[in-house]
Amino acid sequence: MGEKNIQKEIDEYEQNSYEFTVRAENYLYDTVDLEGFRDKEADFIYDCLKNNLQTIPFCDYLKRYIYEKTGMAGDYAEIELKEYQDIIVESFRENRTPASFSETTSKISALAKNWLTQEAVKRQAVFLLGFGLNMSVGDVSSFLVKAQKERDFNFKDPFEIICWYCFKNGYKFAKMNSLKEAFELLPSNKNSSVYGEQTLSVRSRFQLVGDDEQFLAYLADFKSDSKKSTHSVTSYRWFDVLYSKTKEILAVKYKNEDEEFKLGNEVREYLSSVQGSTKLADWDMDNHIKKLRERKKVWRAEDAANIPVDYVEQILCYGTPKDENKNLLKQSESTLSKHFRNKRMNRQHLGELINRKIPVDRFDLITLNFFVYSHNESYSNNQKRFNDFLDSTNKILEECSMGELYAANPYECFLLMCILSDAPFFVYSDVLEKSFDE
């Protein structure tokens, strides 16, 4: 099956999905089309987030998938849990899929109940469900990106590549195990550089595989003695690009505004100190103020490298209040904590990304690209800016195997509403601030 056919499966899965995306998009456009939106953008967006847009738990995606696949009737959310549970148990039995990738005493019935009630599951559970429910590669991709809100198959991880290959070819769990064992028996490759390649390049190579023998030959590159990193080179590259653009904006706009504010204070302090003086002529005062202006630092794009990470946090998290120690308040204190969980661009998180200690996720890239587009003053039309942001972000996410922007995710819908406003980043920050005020 080629890449086009895989995308077709994903598209068909999305077309048949039960209103998650459509409902969120309706909320998005209904909100920005409200009378008076331009006067109270942050108020309307905050109200929509708080009262309408809710995070969709994993269990709902799973129920919906089973509902659609088995042709159930009625409201999928009203069907008894036991009915879904029985379907999972029977499907695992028919597809000869065990309860875990490793030995376990857990029963499928108990695991099925957990999956059907949990807000989130471990990534490996998605692959296990893929085999147990006989999913296509498009189905599994949608679960990873939409339900898990994570990246698609990681083509730097041999296990995930094996799973992808099996789903792509309709192989069962036993075949996956045999391929995994065959990979583990392969000799180490001292000269492999595959872990340093861009993910898109590696993925494209595997798309051309014709049979199991060729697949294992390509997979052999991952048996390397060199330092291994399953983190995406492409994702880091895009993070670096967007983070550099962000710091350029901070230098040219925010740092210069800071310098202008500082100069204003110095001028006021000077005028206050010489007020009523009979020794200084107007010329003397004007000359002193001129010298103050000449000493003012002017920040340029090339000065972006000098922007410290704590200043980046200060601006990106501008709407988040600070405690008496000048630390950001805990996210749990926000009324929108579920919507923004693990999406805060604070200095600790940014530092770990810069030092390659954690992988870049979709929300890092989306947020930084939003910041860049929200400060592009060339747009006189909000819809044009929205369309360009959508196209640009989807291109980045696609290159990183992270799936396109998903309006059913409240945080992503929030950014889409903000980018349609007159002052996107101001509205973004205002909504965050409101969430801590209530």
C-alpha positions as a LaTeX table, in Angstrom:
\begin{tabular}{lrrr}
\hline
Residue & $x$ (\AA) & $y$ (\AA) & $z$ (\AA) \\
\hline
Met1 & 0.00 & 0.00 & 0.00 \\
Gly2 & 1.49 & 3.36 & $-1.03$ \\
Glu3 & 1.60 & 6.62 & 0.92 \\
Lys4 & $-1.38$ & 8.00 & $-1.03$ \\
Asn5 & $-3.51$ & 5.02 & $-0.05$ \\
Ile6 & $-2.48$ & 5.41 & 3.59 \\
Gln7 & $-3.49$ & 9.08 & 3.50 \\
Lys8 & $-6.78$ & 8.06 & 1.88 \\
Glu9 & $-7.49$ & 5.74 & 4.83 \\
Ile10 & $-6.74$ & 8.54 & 7.27 \\
Asp11 & $-9.01$ & 10.91 & 5.34 \\
Glu12 & $-11.84$ & 8.36 & 5.27 \\
Tyr13 & $-11.45$ & 7.77 & 9.00 \\
Glu14 & $-11.76$ & 11.52 & 9.62 \\
Gln15 & $-14.76$ & 11.83 & 7.28 \\
Asn16 & $-16.63$ & 9.16 & 9.21 \\
Ser17 & $-15.70$ & 10.46 & 12.66 \\
Tyr18 & $-18.56$ & 11.41 & 14.94 \\
Glu19 & $-18.67$ & 15.19 & 14.91 \\
Phe20 & $-15.63$ & 15.89 & 17.13 \\
Thr21 & $-13.94$ & 18.00 & 14.48 \\
Val22 & $-17.10$ & 19.47 & 12.96 \\
Arg23 & $-18.47$ & 20.47 & 16.35 \\
Ala24 & $-15.21$ & 22.19 & 17.34 \\
Glu25 & $-14.99$ & 24.05 & 14.03 \\
Asn26 & $-18.58$ & 25.22 & 14.49 \\
Tyr27 & $-17.72$ & 26.59 & 17.92 \\
Leu28 & $-14.66$ & 28.31 & 16.43 \\
Tyr29 & $-16.51$ & 30.10 & 13.63 \\
Asp30 & $-19.64$ & 30.76 & 15.70 \\
Thr31 & $-17.48$ & 32.52 & 18.27 \\
Val32 & $-15.51$ & 34.73 & 15.91 \\
Asp33 & $-18.71$ & 35.59 & 13.98 \\
Leu34 & $-20.58$ & 36.76 & 17.09 \\
Glu35 & $-21.85$ & 40.32 & 17.03 \\
Gly36 & $-19.47$ & 42.42 & 19.06 \\
Phe37 & $-16.57$ & 39.95 & 18.77 \\
Arg38 & $-14.17$ & 42.69 & 17.70 \\
Asp39 & $-14.94$ & 44.63 & 20.90 \\
Lys40 & $-14.63$ & 41.69 & 23.32 \\
Glu41 & $-12.45$ & 39.11 & 21.57 \\
Ala42 & $-10.78$ & 37.73 & 24.69 \\
Asp43 & $-14.09$ & 37.55 & 26.60 \\
Phe44 & $-15.84$ & 35.59 & 23.86 \\
Ile45 & $-12.91$ & 33.21 & 23.32 \\
Tyr46 & $-12.52$ & 32.57 & 27.05 \\
Asp47 & $-16.25$ & 31.87 & 27.37 \\
Cys48 & $-16.11$ & 29.41 & 24.46 \\
Leu49 & $-13.12$ & 27.58 & 25.93 \\
Lys50 & $-14.61$ & 27.38 & 29.40 \\
Asn51 & $-18.16$ & 26.39 & 28.47 \\
Asn52 & $-18.03$ & 24.67 & 25.09 \\
Leu53 & $-14.63$ & 23.28 & 24.15 \\
Gln54 & $-13.72$ & 20.33 & 26.30 \\
Thr55 & $-10.73$ & 18.01 & 25.99 \\
Ile56 & $-11.90$ & 14.76 & 24.40 \\
Pro57 & $-10.63$ & 11.78 & 26.45 \\
Phe58 & $-9.04$ & 8.74 & 24.85 \\
Cys59 & $-11.94$ & 6.54 & 25.92 \\
Asp60 & $-14.37$ & 8.54 & 23.76 \\
Tyr61 & $-12.19$ & 8.08 & 20.69 \\
Leu62 & $-12.01$ & 4.35 & 21.38 \\
Lys63 & $-15.77$ & 4.02 & 21.84 \\
Arg64 & $-16.43$ & 6.01 & 18.70 \\
Tyr65 & $-14.02$ & 3.84 & 16.71 \\
Ile66 & $-15.68$ & 0.60 & 17.86 \\
Tyr67 & $-19.12$ & 2.10 & 17.27 \\
Glu68 & $-18.27$ & 2.96 & 13.68 \\
Lys69 & $-16.38$ & $-0.22$ & 12.88 \\
Thr70 & $-19.11$ & $-2.54$ & 14.15 \\
Gly71 & $-22.01$ & $-0.54$ & 12.73 \\
Met72 & $-23.73$ & 0.14 & 16.04 \\
Ala73 & $-26.90$ & 2.25 & 16.15 \\
Gly74 & $-27.98$ & 5.07 & 18.47 \\
Asp75 & $-25.80$ & 7.43 & 20.48 \\
Tyr76 & $-22.33$ & 5.91 & 20.90 \\
Ala77 & $-21.93$ & 7.63 & 24.29 \\
Glu78 & $-25.12$ & 6.01 & 25.64 \\
Ile79 & $-24.16$ & 2.41 & 24.85 \\
Glu80 & $-23.25$ & 0.37 & 27.94 \\
Leu81 & $-19.57$ & $-0.01$ & 28.76 \\
Lys82 & $-19.93$ & $-3.80$ & 28.97 \\
Glu83 & $-20.93$ & $-3.99$ & 25.30 \\
Tyr84 & $-17.78$ & $-2.19$ & 24.18 \\
Gln85 & $-15.73$ & $-4.26$ & 26.62 \\
Asp86 & $-17.05$ & $-7.54$ & 25.20 \\
Ile87 & $-16.28$ & $-6.43$ & 21.64 \\
Ile88 & $-12.67$ & $-5.66$ & 22.56 \\
Val89 & $-12.21$ & $-9.00$ & 24.34 \\
Glu90 & $-13.67$ & $-10.95$ & 21.42 \\
Ser91 & $-11.64$ & $-9.01$ & 18.85 \\
Phe92 & $-8.39$ & $-9.64$ & 20.74 \\
Arg93 & $-9.28$ & $-13.34$ & 20.83 \\
Glu94 & $-10.08$ & $-13.49$ & 17.11 \\
Asn95 & $-6.88$ & $-11.65$ & 16.19 \\
Arg96 & $-4.80$ & $-13.72$ & 18.64 \\
Thr97 & $-3.46$ & $-10.65$ & 20.39 \\
Pro98 & $-2.20$ & $-10.98$ & 23.99 \\
Ala99 & $-2.83$ & $-8.51$ & 26.81 \\
Ser100 & 0.65 & $-6.99$ & 26.56 \\
Phe101 & 3.81 & $-6.85$ & 24.48 \\
Ser102 & 5.56 & $-8.51$ & 27.42 \\
Glu103 & 4.48 & $-11.09$ & 29.97 \\
Thr104 & 1.63 & $-9.98$ & 32.21 \\
Thr105 & $-0.99$ & $-11.41$ & 34.53 \\
Ser106 & $-3.53$ & $-8.79$ & 33.48 \\
Lys107 & $-6.69$ & $-9.96$ & 31.74 \\
Ile108 & $-7.90$ & $-8.40$ & 28.50 \\
Ser109 & $-11.32$ & $-7.80$ & 30.07 \\
Ala110 & $-9.76$ & $-5.68$ & 32.84 \\
Leu111 & $-7.51$ & $-3.81$ & 30.42 \\
Ala112 & $-10.44$ & $-3.17$ & 28.07 \\
Lys113 & $-12.40$ & $-1.61$ & 30.93 \\
Asn114 & $-9.44$ & 0.65 & 31.72 \\
Trp115 & $-9.02$ & 1.75 & 28.10 \\
Leu116 & $-12.75$ & 2.51 & 27.89 \\
Thr117 & $-12.68$ & 4.77 & 30.95 \\
Gln118 & $-9.28$ & 6.51 & 30.80 \\
Glu119 & $-8.56$ & 10.06 & 29.64 \\
Ala120 & $-5.19$ & 8.97 & 28.28 \\
Val121 & $-3.23$ & 5.75 & 27.82 \\
Lys122 & 0.40 & 4.83 & 27.27 \\
Arg123 & 1.58 & 5.02 & 23.69 \\
Gln124 & 2.21 & 1.27 & 23.50 \\
Ala125 & $-1.45$ & 0.63 & 24.36 \\
Val126 & $-2.41$ & 2.24 & 21.04 \\
Phe127 & $-0.22$ & $-0.22$ & 19.13 \\
Leu128 & $-1.62$ & $-3.14$ & 21.13 \\
Leu129 & $-5.16$ & $-1.99$ & 20.37 \\
Gly130 & $-4.13$ & $-1.69$ & 16.75 \\
Phe131 & $-3.36$ & $-5.41$ & 16.60 \\
Gly132 & $-6.21$ & $-6.45$ & 18.87 \\
Leu133 & $-8.87$ & $-4.52$ & 16.92 \\
Asn134 & $-7.27$ & $-5.24$ & 13.53 \\
Met135 & $-6.77$ & $-1.56$ & 12.74 \\
Ser136 & $-5.39$ & $-0.19$ & 9.50 \\
Val137 & $-2.29$ & 2.00 & 9.52 \\
Gly138 & $-4.58$ & 5.02 & 9.01 \\
Asp139 & $-6.64$ & 4.09 & 12.07 \\
Val140 & $-3.55$ & 3.83 & 14.28 \\
Ser141 & $-2.16$ & 7.11 & 12.91 \\
Ser142 & $-5.39$ & 8.87 & 13.82 \\
Phe143 & $-5.34$ & 7.44 & 17.35 \\
Leu144 & $-1.75$ & 8.58 & 17.88 \\
Val145 & $-2.30$ & 12.10 & 16.60 \\
Lys146 & $-5.95$ & 12.81 & 17.46 \\
Ala147 & $-6.63$ & 10.73 & 20.56 \\
Gln148 & $-3.15$ & 10.71 & 22.10 \\
Lys149 & $-2.29$ & 14.22 & 20.82 \\
Glu150 & 1.20 & 12.93 & 20.08 \\
Arg151 & 3.33 & 12.49 & 16.99 \\
Asp152 & 2.55 & 9.88 & 14.34 \\
Phe153 & 4.67 & 6.71 & 14.00 \\
Asn154 & 8.23 & 7.48 & 15.06 \\
Phe155 & 10.52 & 6.43 & 12.21 \\
Lys156 & 13.54 & 6.65 & 14.50 \\
Asp157 & 12.18 & 3.89 & 16.73 \\
Pro158 & 12.64 & 0.34 & 15.30 \\
Phe159 & 9.71 & $-1.03$ & 17.31 \\
Glu160 & 7.31 & 1.60 & 15.94 \\
Ile161 & 8.63 & 1.07 & 12.41 \\
Ile162 & 7.91 & $-2.65$ & 12.76 \\
Cys163 & 4.39 & $-1.92$ & 14.01 \\
Trp164 & 3.82 & 0.53 & 11.14 \\
Tyr165 & 4.99 & $-2.06$ & 8.60 \\
Cys166 & 2.64 & $-4.68$ & 10.06 \\
Phe167 & $-0.40$ & $-2.38$ & 10.10 \\
Lys168 & 0.43 & $-1.25$ & 6.57 \\
Asn169 & 0.47 & $-4.85$ & 5.34 \\
Gly170 & $-2.31$ & $-6.26$ & 7.51 \\
Tyr171 & 0.06 & $-8.47$ & 9.51 \\
Lys172 & $-1.02$ & $-9.89$ & 12.87 \\
Phe173 & 0.64 & $-9.71$ & 16.29 \\
Ala174 & 2.58 & $-12.97$ & 15.77 \\
Lys175 & 4.17 & $-11.60$ & 12.59 \\
Met176 & 5.14 & $-8.43$ & 14.43 \\
Asn177 & 6.83 & $-10.55$ & 17.09 \\
Ser178 & 8.76 & $-12.59$ & 14.54 \\
Leu179 & 10.00 & $-9.41$ & 12.79 \\
Lys180 & 10.97 & $-7.92$ & 16.14 \\
Glu181 & 12.94 & $-11.06$ & 17.03 \\
Ala182 & 14.61 & $-11.06$ & 13.61 \\
Phe183 & 15.67 & $-7.44$ & 14.12 \\
Glu184 & 17.12 & $-8.21$ & 17.55 \\
Leu185 & 19.29 & $-10.95$ & 16.01 \\
Leu186 & 20.76 & $-8.65$ & 13.36 \\
Pro187 & 24.45 & $-7.73$ & 13.81 \\
Ser188 & 25.38 & $-4.22$ & 14.88 \\
Asn189 & 26.22 & $-1.71$ & 12.17 \\
Lys190 & 29.17 & 0.49 & 13.15 \\
Asn191 & 28.86 & 2.92 & 10.25 \\
Ser192 & 25.15 & 3.68 & 10.38 \\
Ser193 & 24.10 & 7.33 & 10.42 \\
Val194 & 20.34 & 6.73 & 10.26 \\
Tyr195 & 19.66 & 8.29 & 13.67 \\
Gly196 & 21.04 & 11.58 & 12.38 \\
Glu197 & 18.90 & 11.63 & 9.23 \\
Gln198 & 15.73 & 13.64 & 8.86 \\
Thr199 & 12.61 & 11.68 & 9.75 \\
Leu200 & 10.96 & 12.44 & 6.41 \\
Ser201 & 13.87 & 10.87 & 4.54 \\
Val202 & 13.77 & 7.70 & 6.66 \\
Arg203 & 10.00 & 7.41 & 6.34 \\
Ser204 & 10.17 & 7.83 & 2.56 \\
Arg205 & 12.72 & 5.02 & 2.31 \\
Phe206 & 10.49 & 2.59 & 4.18 \\
Gln207 & 7.53 & 3.52 & 1.99 \\
Leu208 & 9.39 & 1.90 & $-0.91$ \\
Val209 & 9.89 & $-1.48$ & 0.82 \\
Gly210 & 8.67 & $-4.37$ & $-1.31$ \\
Asp211 & 8.95 & $-7.40$ & 0.98 \\
Asp212 & 9.99 & $-8.55$ & 4.45 \\
Glu213 & 13.56 & $-9.25$ & 3.39 \\
Gln214 & 14.04 & $-5.73$ & 2.08 \\
Phe215 & 12.30 & $-4.33$ & 5.16 \\
Leu216 & 14.75 & $-6.06$ & 7.51 \\
Ala217 & 17.65 & $-4.93$ & 5.33 \\
Tyr218 & 16.55 & $-1.30$ & 5.78 \\
Leu219 & 15.84 & $-1.87$ & 9.47 \\
Ala220 & 19.39 & $-3.19$ & 9.97 \\
Asp221 & 20.67 & 0.41 & 9.91 \\
Phe222 & 19.06 & 0.89 & 13.32 \\
Lys223 & 21.32 & $-1.76$ & 14.90 \\
Ser224 & 24.04 & 0.79 & 15.47 \\
Asp225 & 26.90 & 1.04 & 17.97 \\
Ser226 & 26.84 & 4.81 & 17.69 \\
Lys227 & 24.90 & 7.10 & 20.00 \\
Lys228 & 21.18 & 6.61 & 19.41 \\
Ser229 & 18.47 & 9.20 & 19.66 \\
Thr230 & 14.87 & 8.49 & 18.78 \\
His231 & 14.15 & 12.23 & 18.89 \\
Ser232 & 13.19 & 13.68 & 15.54 \\
Val233 & 15.94 & 15.64 & 13.78 \\
Thr234 & 13.27 & 17.37 & 11.68 \\
Ser235 & 11.31 & 18.46 & 14.76 \\
Tyr236 & 14.43 & 19.91 & 16.38 \\
Arg237 & 15.31 & 21.70 & 13.14 \\
Trp238 & 11.88 & 23.34 & 13.02 \\
Phe239 & 12.06 & 24.20 & 16.71 \\
Asp240 & 15.40 & 25.94 & 16.13 \\
Val241 & 14.00 & 27.90 & 13.15 \\
Leu242 & 10.87 & 29.05 & 15.00 \\
Tyr243 & 12.71 & 29.76 & 18.25 \\
Ser244 & 15.21 & 31.94 & 16.35 \\
Lys245 & 12.37 & 33.85 & 14.69 \\
Thr246 & 10.71 & 34.28 & 18.08 \\
Lys247 & 13.89 & 35.75 & 19.58 \\
Glu248 & 14.28 & 38.11 & 16.61 \\
Ile249 & 10.77 & 39.45 & 17.30 \\
Leu250 & 11.62 & 39.80 & 20.98 \\
Ala251 & 14.77 & 41.74 & 20.13 \\
Val252 & 13.36 & 44.09 & 17.49 \\
Lys253 & 9.97 & 44.72 & 19.09 \\
Tyr254 & 9.94 & 43.98 & 22.81 \\
Lys255 & 13.52 & 44.87 & 23.76 \\
Asn256 & 13.30 & 48.16 & 21.89 \\
Glu257 & 10.00 & 48.91 & 23.61 \\
Asp258 & 11.74 & 48.16 & 26.93 \\
Glu259 & 14.55 & 50.55 & 26.03 \\
Glu260 & 12.04 & 53.26 & 25.05 \\
Phe261 & 10.20 & 52.77 & 28.36 \\
Lys262 & 13.50 & 52.96 & 30.25 \\
Leu263 & 14.41 & 56.16 & 28.40 \\
Gly264 & 11.04 & 57.70 & 29.22 \\
Asn265 & 11.65 & 57.04 & 32.93 \\
Glu266 & 15.15 & 58.56 & 32.74 \\
Val267 & 13.81 & 61.69 & 31.00 \\
Arg268 & 11.03 & 62.10 & 33.57 \\
Glu269 & 13.45 & 61.62 & 36.46 \\
Tyr270 & 15.85 & 64.18 & 34.98 \\
Leu271 & 13.12 & 66.77 & 34.36 \\
Ser272 & 11.84 & 66.23 & 37.88 \\
Ser273 & 15.33 & 66.75 & 39.33 \\
Val274 & 15.91 & 70.05 & 37.49 \\
Gln275 & 12.39 & 71.41 & 37.88 \\
Gly276 & 12.52 & 75.04 & 39.04 \\
Ser277 & 16.27 & 75.32 & 38.45 \\
Thr278 & 17.45 & 78.85 & 37.55 \\
Lys279 & 20.94 & 77.68 & 36.53 \\
Leu280 & 19.90 & 75.58 & 33.53 \\
Ala281 & 18.58 & 77.03 & 30.30 \\
Asp282 & 16.12 & 75.18 & 28.09 \\
Trp283 & 18.99 & 74.48 & 25.73 \\
Asp284 & 20.93 & 72.71 & 28.50 \\
Met285 & 17.98 & 70.47 & 29.33 \\
Asp286 & 17.26 & 69.69 & 25.68 \\
Asn287 & 20.90 & 68.81 & 25.12 \\
His288 & 20.96 & 66.47 & 28.14 \\
Ile289 & 17.81 & 64.70 & 26.95 \\
Lys290 & 19.35 & 64.38 & 23.48 \\
Lys291 & 22.39 & 62.66 & 25.00 \\
Leu292 & 20.12 & 60.30 & 26.93 \\
Arg293 & 18.44 & 59.36 & 23.65 \\
Glu294 & 21.80 & 58.83 & 21.93 \\
Arg295 & 22.84 & 56.41 & 24.71 \\
Lys296 & 19.67 & 54.34 & 24.32 \\
Lys297 & 20.47 & 50.82 & 23.12 \\
Val298 & 18.88 & 49.87 & 19.81 \\
Trp299 & 18.19 & 46.15 & 19.38 \\
Arg300 & 18.43 & 44.58 & 15.93 \\
Ala301 & 17.57 & 41.12 & 14.58 \\
Glu302 & 21.22 & 40.08 & 14.82 \\
Asp303 & 21.08 & 40.73 & 18.58 \\
Ala304 & 18.54 & 37.91 & 19.00 \\
Ala305 & 21.27 & 35.52 & 20.15 \\
Asn306 & 21.64 & 37.66 & 23.29 \\
Ile307 & 18.02 & 37.15 & 24.35 \\
Pro308 & 18.06 & 34.95 & 27.49 \\
Val309 & 15.56 & 32.12 & 27.95 \\
Asp310 & 13.97 & 33.76 & 30.99 \\
Tyr311 & 13.07 & 36.78 & 28.84 \\
Val312 & 11.45 & 34.44 & 26.31 \\
Glu313 & 9.39 & 33.00 & 29.16 \\
Gln314 & 8.49 & 36.50 & 30.37 \\
Ile315 & 6.91 & 37.38 & 27.02 \\
Leu316 & 5.44 & 34.03 & 25.92 \\
Cys317 & 3.85 & 33.55 & 29.35 \\
Tyr318 & 2.90 & 37.21 & 29.72 \\
Gly319 & $-0.72$ & 36.43 & 30.63 \\
Thr320 & 0.24 & 34.06 & 33.45 \\
Pro321 & 0.48 & 35.81 & 36.85 \\
Lys322 & 3.50 & 35.31 & 39.12 \\
Asp323 & 3.79 & 34.57 & 42.82 \\
Glu324 & 5.75 & 36.56 & 45.41 \\
Asn325 & 8.95 & 34.77 & 44.29 \\
Lys326 & 8.32 & 35.89 & 40.70 \\
Asn327 & 7.66 & 32.35 & 39.54 \\
Leu328 & 4.73 & 31.55 & 37.26 \\
Leu329 & 1.62 & 30.41 & 39.12 \\
Lys330 & 0.92 & 26.69 & 38.85 \\
Gln331 & $-1.13$ & 25.74 & 35.80 \\
Ser332 & $-3.59$ & 23.95 & 38.10 \\
Glu333 & $-4.73$ & 27.36 & 39.41 \\
Ser334 & $-6.15$ & 28.24 & 36.00 \\
Thr335 & $-9.80$ & 27.52 & 35.16 \\
Leu336 & $-8.48$ & 26.30 & 31.78 \\
Ser337 & $-5.80$ & 24.03 & 33.25 \\
Lys338 & $-7.05$ & 20.98 & 31.33 \\
His339 & $-6.92$ & 22.88 & 28.06 \\
Phe340 & $-3.37$ & 24.17 & 28.57 \\
Arg341 & $-1.76$ & 21.28 & 30.45 \\
Asn342 & 1.85 & 20.63 & 29.32 \\
Lys343 & 1.73 & 23.48 & 26.81 \\
Arg344 & 3.42 & 26.23 & 28.81 \\
Met345 & 6.58 & 27.66 & 27.21 \\
Asn346 & 8.42 & 28.36 & 30.46 \\
Arg347 & 12.18 & 28.62 & 30.86 \\
Gln348 & 12.56 & 25.08 & 32.22 \\
His349 & 10.75 & 23.54 & 29.27 \\
Leu350 & 12.55 & 25.72 & 26.73 \\
Gly351 & 15.91 & 24.93 & 28.33 \\
Glu352 & 15.29 & 21.20 & 28.03 \\
Leu353 & 14.36 & 21.60 & 24.37 \\
Ile354 & 17.40 & 23.75 & 23.62 \\
Asn355 & 19.68 & 21.19 & 25.30 \\
Arg356 & 17.97 & 18.27 & 23.50 \\
Lys357 & 16.92 & 16.63 & 26.76 \\
Ile358 & 13.30 & 16.10 & 25.70 \\
Pro359 & 11.62 & 15.63 & 22.30 \\
Val360 & 9.87 & 18.51 & 20.57 \\
Asp361 & 6.09 & 18.01 & 20.60 \\
Arg362 & 3.42 & 19.42 & 18.30 \\
Phe363 & 2.35 & 22.07 & 20.81 \\
Asp364 & 5.88 & 23.53 & 20.98 \\
Leu365 & 5.91 & 24.05 & 17.22 \\
Ile366 & 2.31 & 25.27 & 17.00 \\
Thr367 & 2.78 & 27.82 & 19.80 \\
Leu368 & 6.02 & 29.24 & 18.41 \\
Asn369 & 4.59 & 29.50 & 14.90 \\
Phe370 & 1.52 & 31.22 & 16.35 \\
Phe371 & 3.78 & 33.76 & 18.07 \\
Val372 & 5.61 & 34.43 & 14.81 \\
Tyr373 & 2.40 & 34.90 & 12.78 \\
Ser374 & 0.73 & 36.94 & 15.52 \\
His375 & 3.51 & 39.52 & 15.20 \\
Asn376 & 3.56 & 39.71 & 11.42 \\
Glu377 & 2.31 & 43.25 & 10.82 \\
Ser378 & 2.07 & 42.85 & 7.05 \\
Tyr379 & $-1.46$ & 41.41 & 7.34 \\
Ser380 & $-4.38$ & 43.78 & 6.99 \\
Asn381 & $-6.84$ & 40.89 & 6.64 \\
Asn382 & $-7.35$ & 38.52 & 9.59 \\
Gln383 & $-8.69$ & 35.72 & 7.39 \\
Lys384 & $-5.58$ & 35.87 & 5.19 \\
Arg385 & $-3.36$ & 35.63 & 8.27 \\
Phe386 & $-5.47$ & 32.68 & 9.51 \\
Asn387 & $-5.15$ & 30.86 & 6.17 \\
Asp388 & $-1.40$ & 31.41 & 5.97 \\
Phe389 & $-0.88$ & 30.33 & 9.59 \\
Leu390 & $-2.95$ & 27.20 & 8.93 \\
Asp391 & $-0.98$ & 26.30 & 5.79 \\
Ser392 & 2.40 & 27.04 & 7.35 \\
Thr393 & 1.70 & 25.12 & 10.56 \\
Asn394 & 0.27 & 22.11 & 8.74 \\
Lys395 & 3.33 & 21.99 & 6.50 \\
Ile396 & 5.63 & 21.97 & 9.54 \\
Leu397 & 3.57 & 19.35 & 11.38 \\
Glu398 & 3.40 & 17.14 & 8.29 \\
Glu399 & 7.19 & 17.24 & 7.88 \\
Cys400 & 7.51 & 16.20 & 11.53 \\
Ser401 & 4.93 & 13.37 & 11.22 \\
Met402 & 2.66 & 15.09 & 13.74 \\
Gly403 & $-0.61$ & 15.41 & 11.83 \\
Glu404 & $-2.36$ & 18.62 & 10.86 \\
Leu405 & $-3.88$ & 21.22 & 13.19 \\
Tyr406 & $-6.87$ & 19.66 & 14.93 \\
Ala407 & $-9.69$ & 21.99 & 15.93 \\
Ala408 & $-11.17$ & 19.35 & 18.26 \\
Asn409 & $-8.17$ & 19.91 & 20.52 \\
Pro410 & $-9.21$ & 22.91 & 22.68 \\
Tyr411 & $-5.72$ & 24.45 & 22.78 \\
Glu412 & $-5.32$ & 24.33 & 19.01 \\
Cys413 & $-8.84$ & 25.69 & 18.52 \\
Phe414 & $-7.94$ & 28.48 & 20.97 \\
Leu415 & $-4.94$ & 29.51 & 18.86 \\
Leu416 & $-7.04$ & 29.43 & 15.69 \\
Met417 & $-9.60$ & 31.74 & 17.28 \\
Cys418 & $-6.85$ & 34.08 & 18.47 \\
Ile419 & $-5.18$ & 34.26 & 15.05 \\
Leu420 & $-8.53$ & 35.45 & 13.63 \\
Ser421 & $-8.66$ & 38.33 & 16.11 \\
Asp422 & $-7.31$ & 41.84 & 15.53 \\
Ala423 & $-4.45$ & 41.47 & 18.01 \\
Pro424 & $-3.72$ & 37.71 & 18.26 \\
Phe425 & $-0.99$ & 37.64 & 20.90 \\
Phe426 & $-2.63$ & 40.29 & 23.06 \\
Val427 & $-5.87$ & 38.26 & 23.01 \\
Tyr428 & $-3.91$ & 35.05 & 23.72 \\
Ser429 & $-2.30$ & 36.62 & 26.79 \\
Asp430 & $-5.57$ & 38.22 & 27.92 \\
Val431 & $-7.41$ & 34.88 & 27.85 \\
Leu432 & $-4.64$ & 33.25 & 29.90 \\
Glu433 & $-4.87$ & 36.07 & 32.44 \\
Lys434 & $-8.65$ & 35.74 & 32.66 \\
Ser435 & $-8.30$ & 32.03 & 33.41 \\
Phe436 & $-6.34$ & 32.88 & 36.57 \\
Asp437 & $-8.64$ & 35.71 & 37.67 \\
Glu438 & $-11.78$ & 33.61 & 38.15 \\
\hline
\end{tabular}
